[in-house]
Amino acid sequence: VDPASLRGKPVLLAATGGGQRHSLMIEHQLRPLFGFFEAFTLPTAVYAVDTDFADGTLVSEAIISRAAQAIGEAERLIASRPLLHVAAE
């Protein structure tokens, strides 16, 4: 990935893992990684484990609520940004 390709782009951090103890991986690994790329990471991140799913469907009300919060942040950010005109390649 070209380091400049994500500059200023909004990024919603989300991950799944094997247990709750890995939830800080988002803050200690992903957020700094996207900081290197100068992306704009949203304040709310979403982390889920296998017990948050049933038959491949997210069923945890807490995680669904957190995801809705993060999506709301993304919607407000995107709505507040002026449209960028990109030349067709």
C-alpha positions as CSV (number, residue, x, y, z in Angstrom):
1,V,0.0,0.0,0.0
2,D,1.4,3.4,-1.0
3,P,1.8,5.3,2.3
4,A,0.0,8.3,0.8
5,S,-3.1,6.4,-0.4
6,L,-4.9,6.5,2.9
7,R,-3.9,10.1,3.9
8,G,-7.0,11.9,5.3
9,K,-9.3,9.0,4.6
10,P,-11.8,8.1,7.4
11,V,-11.2,4.6,8.8
12,L,-13.5,2.7,11.1
13,L,-11.4,0.2,13.1
14,A,-13.0,-3.2,13.5
15,A,-11.6,-6.6,14.4
16,T,-12.5,-10.0,15.7
17,G,-10.3,-12.1,17.8
18,G,-10.1,-15.3,19.9
19,G,-10.8,-13.6,23.3
20,Q,-11.5,-10.4,25.1
21,R,-7.9,-10.0,26.2
22,H,-7.0,-9.2,22.6
23,S,-9.4,-6.2,22.3
24,L,-6.6,-3.7,23.0
25,M,-5.0,-4.9,19.8
26,I,-7.1,-2.2,18.0
27,E,-5.6,0.6,20.1
28,H,-2.0,-0.7,20.3
29,Q,-1.6,-2.1,16.8
30,L,-4.3,-0.9,14.3
31,R,-4.6,2.7,15.4
32,P,-0.8,3.4,15.2
33,L,-0.7,1.5,11.9
34,F,-3.3,3.7,10.3
35,G,-1.7,6.7,12.0
36,F,1.5,5.9,10.0
37,F,-0.7,6.1,6.8
38,E,-2.1,9.4,8.0
39,A,-5.6,8.1,7.9
40,F,-8.3,9.6,10.0
41,T,-9.4,6.9,12.4
42,L,-12.8,7.3,14.0
43,P,-12.8,7.5,17.8
44,T,-15.0,4.4,18.4
45,A,-13.6,1.0,17.4
46,V,-15.4,-2.3,17.3
47,Y,-14.0,-5.6,18.6
48,A,-16.0,-8.9,18.7
49,V,-15.2,-12.4,19.7
50,D,-16.7,-15.7,18.7
51,T,-19.3,-15.7,21.4
52,D,-20.7,-12.4,20.0
53,F,-21.9,-14.4,16.9
54,A,-24.4,-17.2,16.3
55,D,-24.3,-19.0,13.0
56,G,-22.2,-16.3,11.5
57,T,-24.6,-13.5,12.6
58,L,-23.6,-10.8,15.1
59,V,-26.0,-11.3,18.1
60,S,-24.3,-9.3,20.9
61,E,-26.5,-6.3,21.6
62,A,-23.4,-4.5,23.1
63,I,-21.4,-5.0,20.0
64,I,-24.3,-4.1,17.7
65,S,-24.8,-0.9,19.7
66,R,-21.1,-0.1,19.5
67,A,-21.0,-0.7,15.8
68,A,-24.1,1.6,15.4
69,Q,-22.2,4.3,17.3
70,A,-19.1,3.9,15.1
71,I,-21.2,4.0,12.0
72,G,-23.0,7.1,13.2
73,E,-19.6,8.8,13.7
74,A,-18.6,7.8,10.2
75,E,-21.9,9.1,8.7
76,R,-21.5,12.5,10.5
77,L,-17.9,12.8,9.4
78,I,-18.6,11.9,5.8
79,A,-21.6,14.3,5.7
80,S,-19.5,17.2,7.0
81,R,-16.7,16.8,4.4
82,P,-17.0,18.5,1.1
83,L,-17.1,16.2,-1.9
84,L,-13.8,15.7,-3.6
85,H,-13.7,15.8,-7.3
86,V,-11.4,13.1,-8.6
87,A,-10.4,13.0,-12.2
88,A,-11.3,9.8,-14.0
89,E,-8.4,7.6,-14.8
